[in-house]
Amino acid sequence: MPGNRYNNRFCLHSFDHNFFLGVPMSFRRVGWVAAVALATLLELSCGQVYRPVVIPVDIVPPNPGSFHEVFGIATNLSFNFGTAMQIDVSGDSNIGQANMGINPTHAAILPNNSRVFVASAGSIFPGEADSVIAFTPASDSSSATGLGSPTTFSLPAGSQPVFLNTTQLSAVFVANYGTNSVSTLNTATNTVTMTGAVGAQPVALAETPDAQNLYVVNQGSNTVTDLSPNDLAPLATITVGNTPVWAVSRSDSKRIYVVTQGDGQLYTIRTDANTVLSNQSVGGPGANFALYDKGLNRLYVTNPNTSSVYVFDVTGDSPALITTLDLTAGGVNAPCPTGCSPVSVAALADGSRFYVASYQNAASCPDPVVGATSACIIPRLTVYDALSLTVKPATATLLAPSLSLLGVQFAPGQYAVPAVPACAAVVPYTPSSTRFRVFTTAAADSSHVYVSVCDAGSIADINASTSTISSGGNNTPDTLITDLGAPFAACTNFSLCGPANPITSFSITSNVVTFQSANNFVAGQRVQVVGLTTGTYLNGLNLTVLPTGLSSSQFQCYFTSPDVPSTTDTGTATPVPPLQDPAFLLTGS
């Protein structure tokens, strides 16, 4: 049997009796007895007794993990349903997806992770509905279960829901940008039970963990409304700075922190008195997001206008600034030397690291895959040691010391994607714009970090853990594993989704394949090649069109291969429909 070997090598089954002839009787008698005893012992040892043999295994085993989940929300083209997808953390895969409403804007999950709620402001398009759709996540099962049947909470026309929040199991709260109101969703009856008026353009909510206060951030009136979660009765209206956009609660329910985008201030509200304790600068206009890290009792605030993240200790009455992380500092070794827009932060629950997601706009793209004649977005993720607050340099990445977020699903060496107009963030925020061009969150077990990249149509999956049972290589944390593509979007643009174009010949030089084909492709577009009879190894591949050599009669793509001279062949190149635009991520169990 493998891994064990029976101990038969030294078994003695017969004896030479002549061995004892000529030996004196007393010695023969004693010797005979000893021989019999020895033979008995040896025979006993030849039974079903075996000793284990250690066989070394050189293969690095997979990193085992319990079932955990992260959810991605993606928007579609106008008048088409967006989607929710569930990511299996340990499996690095999409294990369920379903259509949501038109123009999904935000999502929330119940505290026990039993249901996910997605808000959709469909009424920005004439005749479309505003709704919140709830579903049960896919279960940990050996067979695919998919997402549970969705339940729709219909909202009055023009509500334009943009934010969801709850710390309860029985109710979920919805901020309605269009009607200056907040609604309560009853999770037991699946009905909208009440709606209360608040200030102008509510864009964010923060319910305290003790479920005693619901704070509503009113972007249009520069106020924060405190509502009773029980009946949505107003408890207080608090004036803050210019254009408040985000709020979070401290874990003890005693403080609410509000970020104002118009003047870049961080406001601290004392919840028992509903008074402003302090306000302090977070870089001036532009601040857009705050993350509360309950493990370290810290607050991270991003300001894309200053390429900075502000880190606060919030154990005291008012936040104490620990440091300002300037992503342009450090010269050529800076996370983004020429400037970028940090817009979200994720922190590991184990307290070891936090991650800053940012992007850079380039009017003339430096990535040769996209080409200098096109505008592009360069997404990246910067890893920080939580204790030293220093950058943990990424290895084997094109954007070192930060992580590039485009993996094997993109062209070799690609680190930028063409800019998608629908992914552009608008200040101040409106339901018709994308709130987060890139957004990051961490899995509940600190094993993975995810970044939704709107322009790329994908969610980057980063391994944040090391295997405790592996040896040798493949043991480096904070590496890009894969990019999970969003579902395909609707196809309305003929040039992007048009019919197959005929290929008449191809050649390969220096890992670039040139197809002779009448086409109207654009740089950065994905096409699928099929039907070749000589270059059959190209069939079925999705390739990215390069800006070099692109004309009405030919196009080029990266393809790793020995050189091939010009070869007459017949096939087709079909545009691959664009992917939907991931706009938000949500951590589950």
Secondary structure by P-SEA (a helix, b strand, c coil): ccccccccccccccccccccccccaaaaaaaaaaaaaaaaaaaaaaccbbbbbbbbbcccccccccccbbbbbbbcccccccbbbbbcccccccccccccccccccccccccccbbbbbbcccccccbbbbbbbbbccccccccccccbbbbbcccccccccccccccccbbbbbbccccbbbbbcccccccccccccccccccccccccccbbbbbbccccbbbbbcccccccccccccccccccccccccccbbbbbbcccbbbbbbbcccccccccccccccccccccccccccbbbbbbccccbbbbbbccccbbbbccccccccccccccccccccccbbbbbccccbbbbbbbbbbcccccccccccbbbbbbbbbbbcccccccccccccccccccccccccccccccccccccccccccccccccccccbbbbbcccccbbbbbbccccbbbbbbccccccccccccccccccbbbbccccccccccccccbbbbccccccccbbbbbccccccccbbbbbccccccccccccbbbbbcccccccbbbbbbbcccccbbbbbbbccccccccccccccccc
